[in-house]
C-alpha cells in the first residue's frame, strides 16, 4: 500500500514538472498547490 502511494505521488510530481517550462514556473506551480491545500484545510 505504501509503495502505491509513493508511486502515485512520484507520477503526479513528474507530470507537474513536465508542465513547467522553467524553474520559476515550477516555483509558481508549487506555490499555487500549497495555497490550494491551505484553502482546503481552512474549509
mmCIF file of the N, C-alpha and C atoms, coordinates in Angstrom:
data_MODEL
# 
_entry.id   MODEL 
# 
loop_
_atom_site.group_PDB 
_atom_site.id 
_atom_site.type_symbol 
_atom_site.label_atom_id 
_atom_site.label_alt_id 
_atom_site.label_comp_id 
_atom_site.label_asym_id 
_atom_site.label_entity_id 
_atom_site.label_seq_id 
_atom_site.pdbx_PDB_ins_code 
_atom_site.Cartn_x 
_atom_site.Cartn_y 
_atom_site.Cartn_z 
_atom_site.occupancy 
_atom_site.B_iso_or_equiv 
_atom_site.pdbx_formal_charge 
_atom_site.auth_seq_id 
_atom_site.auth_comp_id 
_atom_site.auth_asym_id 
_atom_site.auth_atom_id 
_atom_site.pdbx_PDB_model_num 
ATOM 1   N N  . UNK A 1 1  ? 0.829   -1.193 0.000   1.00 0.00 ? 1  UNK A N  1 
ATOM 2   C CA . UNK A 1 1  ? 0.000   0.000  0.000   1.00 0.00 ? 1  UNK A CA 1 
ATOM 3   C C  . UNK A 1 1  ? 0.868   1.249  0.000   1.00 0.00 ? 1  UNK A C  1 
ATOM 4   N N  . UNK A 1 2  ? 1.897   1.249  0.819   1.00 0.00 ? 2  UNK A N  1 
ATOM 5   C CA . UNK A 1 2  ? 2.765   2.420  0.922   1.00 0.00 ? 2  UNK A CA 1 
ATOM 6   C C  . UNK A 1 2  ? 3.476   2.690  -0.400  1.00 0.00 ? 2  UNK A C  1 
ATOM 7   N N  . UNK A 1 3  ? 3.898   1.624  -1.083  1.00 0.00 ? 3  UNK A N  1 
ATOM 8   C CA . UNK A 1 3  ? 4.603   1.808  -2.352  1.00 0.00 ? 3  UNK A CA 1 
ATOM 9   C C  . UNK A 1 3  ? 3.674   2.386  -3.419  1.00 0.00 ? 3  UNK A C  1 
ATOM 10  N N  . UNK A 1 4  ? 2.384   2.057  -3.355  1.00 0.00 ? 4  UNK A N  1 
ATOM 11  C CA . UNK A 1 4  ? 1.425   2.625  -4.309  1.00 0.00 ? 4  UNK A CA 1 
ATOM 12  C C  . UNK A 1 4  ? 1.268   4.123  -4.098  1.00 0.00 ? 4  UNK A C  1 
ATOM 13  N N  . UNK A 1 5  ? 1.247   4.544  -2.850  1.00 0.00 ? 5  UNK A N  1 
ATOM 14  C CA . UNK A 1 5  ? 1.126   5.972  -2.542  1.00 0.00 ? 5  UNK A CA 1 
ATOM 15  C C  . UNK A 1 5  ? 2.365   6.714  -3.025  1.00 0.00 ? 5  UNK A C  1 
ATOM 16  N N  . UNK A 1 6  ? 3.534   6.152  -2.754  1.00 0.00 ? 6  UNK A N  1 
ATOM 17  C CA . UNK A 1 6  ? 4.783   6.785  -3.186  1.00 0.00 ? 6  UNK A CA 1 
ATOM 18  C C  . UNK A 1 6  ? 4.822   6.876  -4.705  1.00 0.00 ? 6  UNK A C  1 
ATOM 19  N N  . UNK A 1 7  ? 4.380   5.824  -5.383  1.00 0.00 ? 7  UNK A N  1 
ATOM 20  C CA . UNK A 1 7  ? 4.367   5.820  -6.847  1.00 0.00 ? 7  UNK A CA 1 
ATOM 21  C C  . UNK A 1 7  ? 3.407   6.882  -7.382  1.00 0.00 ? 7  UNK A C  1 
ATOM 22  N N  . UNK A 1 8  ? 2.231   7.004  -6.779  1.00 0.00 ? 8  UNK A N  1 
ATOM 23  C CA . UNK A 1 8  ? 1.245   7.989  -7.224  1.00 0.00 ? 8  UNK A CA 1 
ATOM 24  C C  . UNK A 1 8  ? 1.775   9.412  -7.038  1.00 0.00 ? 8  UNK A C  1 
ATOM 25  N N  . UNK A 1 9  ? 2.407   9.666  -5.905  1.00 0.00 ? 9  UNK A N  1 
ATOM 26  C CA . UNK A 1 9  ? 2.972   10.992 -5.659  1.00 0.00 ? 9  UNK A CA 1 
ATOM 27  C C  . UNK A 1 9  ? 4.098   11.282 -6.643  1.00 0.00 ? 9  UNK A C  1 
ATOM 28  N N  . UNK A 1 10 ? 4.914   10.278 -6.923  1.00 0.00 ? 10 UNK A N  1 
ATOM 29  C CA . UNK A 1 10 ? 6.018   10.456 -7.873  1.00 0.00 ? 10 UNK A CA 1 
ATOM 30  C C  . UNK A 1 10 ? 5.501   10.773 -9.269  1.00 0.00 ? 10 UNK A C  1 
ATOM 31  N N  . UNK A 1 11 ? 4.477   10.062 -9.695  1.00 0.00 ? 11 UNK A N  1 
ATOM 32  C CA . UNK A 1 11 ? 3.902   10.304 -11.023 1.00 0.00 ? 11 UNK A CA 1 
ATOM 33  C C  . UNK A 1 11 ? 3.283   11.698 -11.086 1.00 0.00 ? 11 UNK A C  1 
ATOM 34  N N  . UNK A 1 12 ? 2.572   12.083 -10.040 1.00 0.00 ? 12 UNK A N  1 
ATOM 35  C CA . UNK A 1 12 ? 1.956   13.415 -10.015 1.00 0.00 ? 12 UNK A CA 1 
ATOM 36  C C  . UNK A 1 12 ? 3.029   14.501 -10.063 1.00 0.00 ? 12 UNK A C  1 
ATOM 37  N N  . UNK A 1 13 ? 4.115   14.302 -9.320  1.00 0.00 ? 13 UNK A N  1 
ATOM 38  C CA . UNK A 1 13 ? 5.198   15.274 -9.311  1.00 0.00 ? 13 UNK A CA 1 
ATOM 39  C C  . UNK A 1 13 ? 5.852   15.366 -10.688 1.00 0.00 ? 13 UNK A C  1 
ATOM 40  N N  . UNK A 1 14 ? 6.065   14.217 -11.334 1.00 0.00 ? 14 UNK A N  1 
ATOM 41  C CA . UNK A 1 14 ? 6.676   14.203 -12.664 1.00 0.00 ? 14 UNK A CA 1 
ATOM 42  C C  . UNK A 1 14 ? 5.780   14.915 -13.678 1.00 0.00 ? 14 UNK A C  1 
ATOM 43  N N  . UNK A 1 15 ? 4.484   14.674 -13.604 1.00 0.00 ? 15 UNK A N  1 
ATOM 44  C CA . UNK A 1 15 ? 3.562   15.347 -14.526 1.00 0.00 ? 15 UNK A CA 1 
ATOM 45  C C  . UNK A 1 15 ? 3.530   16.848 -14.288 1.00 0.00 ? 15 UNK A C  1 
ATOM 46  N N  . UNK A 1 16 ? 3.605   17.238 -13.034 1.00 0.00 ? 16 UNK A N  1 
ATOM 47  C CA . UNK A 1 16 ? 3.615   18.660 -12.715 1.00 0.00 ? 16 UNK A CA 1 
ATOM 48  C C  . UNK A 1 16 ? 4.869   19.319 -13.281 1.00 0.00 ? 16 UNK A C  1 
ATOM 49  N N  . UNK A 1 17 ? 6.003   18.653 -13.137 1.00 0.00 ? 17 UNK A N  1 
ATOM 50  C CA . UNK A 1 17 ? 7.249   19.235 -13.628 1.00 0.00 ? 17 UNK A CA 1 
ATOM 51  C C  . UNK A 1 17 ? 7.286   19.307 -15.148 1.00 0.00 ? 17 UNK A C  1 
ATOM 52  N N  . UNK A 1 18 ? 6.682   18.352 -15.834 1.00 0.00 ? 18 UNK A N  1 
ATOM 53  C CA . UNK A 1 18 ? 6.681   18.410 -17.295 1.00 0.00 ? 18 UNK A CA 1 
ATOM 54  C C  . UNK A 1 18 ? 5.816   19.559 -17.795 1.00 0.00 ? 18 UNK A C  1 
ATOM 55  N N  . UNK A 1 19 ? 4.873   20.010 -16.969 1.00 0.00 ? 19 UNK A N  1 
ATOM 56  C CA . UNK A 1 19 ? 4.035   21.142 -17.341 1.00 0.00 ? 19 UNK A CA 1 
ATOM 57  C C  . UNK A 1 19 ? 4.718   22.480 -17.148 1.00 0.00 ? 19 UNK A C  1 
ATOM 58  N N  . UNK A 1 20 ? 5.842   22.479 -16.474 1.00 0.00 ? 20 UNK A N  1 
ATOM 59  C CA . UNK A 1 20 ? 6.570   23.718 -16.197 1.00 0.00 ? 20 UNK A CA 1 
ATOM 60  C C  . UNK A 1 20 ? 7.722   23.867 -17.181 1.00 0.00 ? 20 UNK A C  1 
ATOM 61  N N  . UNK A 1 21 ? 7.837   25.030 -17.765 1.00 0.00 ? 21 UNK A N  1 
ATOM 62  C CA . UNK A 1 21 ? 8.911   25.265 -18.729 1.00 0.00 ? 21 UNK A CA 1 
ATOM 63  C C  . UNK A 1 21 ? 10.187  25.779 -18.067 1.00 0.00 ? 21 UNK A C  1 
ATOM 64  N N  . UNK A 1 22 ? 10.050  26.372 -16.894 1.00 0.00 ? 22 UNK A N  1 
ATOM 65  C CA . UNK A 1 22 ? 11.212  26.947 -16.231 1.00 0.00 ? 22 UNK A CA 1 
ATOM 66  C C  . UNK A 1 22 ? 11.162  26.648 -14.744 1.00 0.00 ? 22 UNK A C  1 
ATOM 67  N N  . UNK A 1 23 ? 12.261  26.889 -14.067 1.00 0.00 ? 23 UNK A N  1 
ATOM 68  C CA . UNK A 1 23 ? 12.300  26.715 -12.615 1.00 0.00 ? 23 UNK A CA 1 
ATOM 69  C C  . UNK A 1 23 ? 11.346  27.702 -11.950 1.00 0.00 ? 23 UNK A C  1 
ATOM 70  N N  . UNK A 1 24 ? 11.266  28.901 -12.488 1.00 0.00 ? 24 UNK A N  1 
ATOM 71  C CA . UNK A 1 24 ? 10.340  29.896 -11.939 1.00 0.00 ? 24 UNK A CA 1 
ATOM 72  C C  . UNK A 1 24 ? 8.901   29.410 -12.074 1.00 0.00 ? 24 UNK A C  1 
ATOM 73  N N  . UNK A 1 25 ? 8.587   28.798 -13.186 1.00 0.00 ? 25 UNK A N  1 
ATOM 74  C CA . UNK A 1 25 ? 7.252   28.244 -13.391 1.00 0.00 ? 25 UNK A CA 1 
ATOM 75  C C  . UNK A 1 25 ? 6.952   27.137 -12.394 1.00 0.00 ? 25 UNK A C  1 
ATOM 76  N N  . UNK A 1 26 ? 7.958   26.310 -12.108 1.00 0.00 ? 26 UNK A N  1 
ATOM 77  C CA . UNK A 1 26 ? 7.786   25.237 -11.126 1.00 0.00 ? 26 UNK A CA 1 
ATOM 78  C C  . UNK A 1 26 ? 7.517   25.829 -9.748  1.00 0.00 ? 26 UNK A C  1 
ATOM 79  N N  . UNK A 1 27 ? 8.221   26.887 -9.400  1.00 0.00 ? 27 UNK A N  1 
ATOM 80  C CA . UNK A 1 27 ? 8.005   27.546 -8.116  1.00 0.00 ? 27 UNK A CA 1 
ATOM 81  C C  . UNK A 1 27 ? 6.601   28.101 -7.993  1.00 0.00 ? 27 UNK A C  1 
ATOM 82  N N  . UNK A 1 28 ? 6.115   28.702 -9.061  1.00 0.00 ? 28 UNK A N  1 
ATOM 83  C CA . UNK A 1 28 ? 4.756   29.244 -9.048  1.00 0.00 ? 28 UNK A CA 1 
ATOM 84  C C  . UNK A 1 28 ? 3.735   28.127 -8.895  1.00 0.00 ? 28 UNK A C  1 
ATOM 85  N N  . UNK A 1 29 ? 3.962   27.015 -9.611  1.00 0.00 ? 29 UNK A N  1 
ATOM 86  C CA . UNK A 1 29 ? 3.035   25.890 -9.514  1.00 0.00 ? 29 UNK A CA 1 
ATOM 87  C C  . UNK A 1 29 ? 3.024   25.309 -8.111  1.00 0.00 ? 29 UNK A C  1 
ATOM 88  N N  . UNK A 1 30 ? 4.191   25.175 -7.498  1.00 0.00 ? 30 UNK A N  1 
ATOM 89  C CA . UNK A 1 30 ? 4.258   24.653 -6.133  1.00 0.00 ? 30 UNK A CA 1 
ATOM 90  C C  . UNK A 1 30 ? 3.575   25.598 -5.154  1.00 0.00 ? 30 UNK A C  1 
ATOM 91  N N  . UNK A 1 31 ? 3.738   26.893 -5.389  1.00 0.00 ? 31 UNK A N  1 
ATOM 92  C CA . UNK A 1 31 ? 3.091   27.873 -4.534  1.00 0.00 ? 31 UNK A CA 1 
ATOM 93  C C  . UNK A 1 31 ? 1.570   27.776 -4.647  1.00 0.00 ? 31 UNK A C  1 
ATOM 94  N N  . UNK A 1 32 ? 1.074   27.637 -5.854  1.00 0.00 ? 32 UNK A N  1 
ATOM 95  C CA . UNK A 1 32 ? -0.374  27.500 -6.065  1.00 0.00 ? 32 UNK A CA 1 
ATOM 96  C C  . UNK A 1 32 ? -0.898  26.229 -5.417  1.00 0.00 ? 32 UNK A C  1 
ATOM 97  N N  . UNK A 1 33 ? -0.141  25.134 -5.534  1.00 0.00 ? 33 UNK A N  1 
ATOM 98  C CA . UNK A 1 33 ? -0.554  23.883 -4.910  1.00 0.00 ? 33 UNK A CA 1 
ATOM 99  C C  . UNK A 1 33 ? -0.609  24.036 -3.402  1.00 0.00 ? 33 UNK A C  1 
ATOM 100 N N  . UNK A 1 34 ? 0.373   24.709 -2.831  1.00 0.00 ? 34 UNK A N  1 
ATOM 101 C CA . UNK A 1 34 ? 0.377   24.950 -1.386  1.00 0.00 ? 34 UNK A CA 1 
ATOM 102 C C  . UNK A 1 34 ? -0.797  25.795 -0.953  1.00 0.00 ? 34 UNK A C  1 
ATOM 103 N N  . UNK A 1 35 ? -1.120  26.809 -1.733  1.00 0.00 ? 35 UNK A N  1 
ATOM 104 C CA . UNK A 1 35 ? -2.259  27.666 -1.420  1.00 0.00 ? 35 UNK A CA 1 
ATOM 105 C C  . UNK A 1 35 ? -3.568  26.875 -1.503  1.00 0.00 ? 35 UNK A C  1 
ATOM 106 N N  . UNK A 1 36 ? -3.680  26.006 -2.485  1.00 0.00 ? 36 UNK A N  1 
ATOM 107 C CA . UNK A 1 36 ? -4.892  25.201 -2.628  1.00 0.00 ? 36 UNK A CA 1 
ATOM 108 C C  . UNK A 1 36 ? -5.056  24.261 -1.429  1.00 0.00 ? 36 UNK A C  1 
ATOM 109 N N  . UNK A 1 37 ? -3.957  23.683 -0.979  1.00 0.00 ? 37 UNK A N  1 
ATOM 110 C CA . UNK A 1 37 ? -4.022  22.800 0.179   1.00 0.00 ? 37 UNK A CA 1 
ATOM 111 C C  . UNK A 1 37 ? -4.401  23.589 1.427   1.00 0.00 ? 37 UNK A C  1 
ATOM 112 N N  . UNK A 1 38 ? -3.818  24.771 1.586   1.00 0.00 ? 38 UNK A N  1 
ATOM 113 C CA . UNK A 1 38 ? -4.137  25.609 2.742   1.00 0.00 ? 38 UNK A CA 1 
ATOM 114 C C  . UNK A 1 38 ? -5.600  26.020 2.735   1.00 0.00 ? 38 UNK A C  1 
ATOM 115 N N  . UNK A 1 39 ? -6.105  26.411 1.576   1.00 0.00 ? 39 UNK A N  1 
ATOM 116 C CA . UNK A 1 39 ? -7.509  26.815 1.472   1.00 0.00 ? 39 UNK A CA 1 
ATOM 117 C C  . UNK A 1 39 ? -8.442  25.649 1.768   1.00 0.00 ? 39 UNK A C  1 
ATOM 118 N N  . UNK A 1 40 ? -8.087  24.466 1.286   1.00 0.00 ? 40 UNK A N  1 
ATOM 119 C CA . UNK A 1 40 ? -8.918  23.296 1.548   1.00 0.00 ? 40 UNK A CA 1 
ATOM 120 C C  . UNK A 1 40 ? -8.906  22.943 3.031   1.00 0.00 ? 40 UNK A C  1 
ATOM 121 N N  . UNK A 1 41 ? -7.770  23.138 3.685   1.00 0.00 ? 41 UNK A N  1 
ATOM 122 C CA . UNK A 1 41 ? -7.677  22.823 5.114   1.00 0.00 ? 41 UNK A CA 1 
ATOM 123 C C  . UNK A 1 41 ? -8.492  23.798 5.955   1.00 0.00 ? 41 UNK A C  1 
ATOM 124 N N  . UNK A 1 42 ? -8.613  25.035 5.496   1.00 0.00 ? 42 UNK A N  1 
ATOM 125 C CA . UNK A 1 42 ? -9.363  26.040 6.237   1.00 0.00 ? 42 UNK A CA 1 
ATOM 126 C C  . UNK A 1 42 ? -10.871 25.801 6.168   1.00 0.00 ? 42 UNK A C  1 
ATOM 127 N N  . UNK A 1 43 ? -11.313 25.145 5.107   1.00 0.00 ? 43 UNK A N  1 
ATOM 128 C CA . UNK A 1 43 ? -12.753 24.897 4.928   1.00 0.00 ? 43 UNK A CA 1 
ATOM 129 C C  . UNK A 1 43 ? -13.177 23.744 5.723   1.00 0.00 ? 43 UNK A C  1 
# 
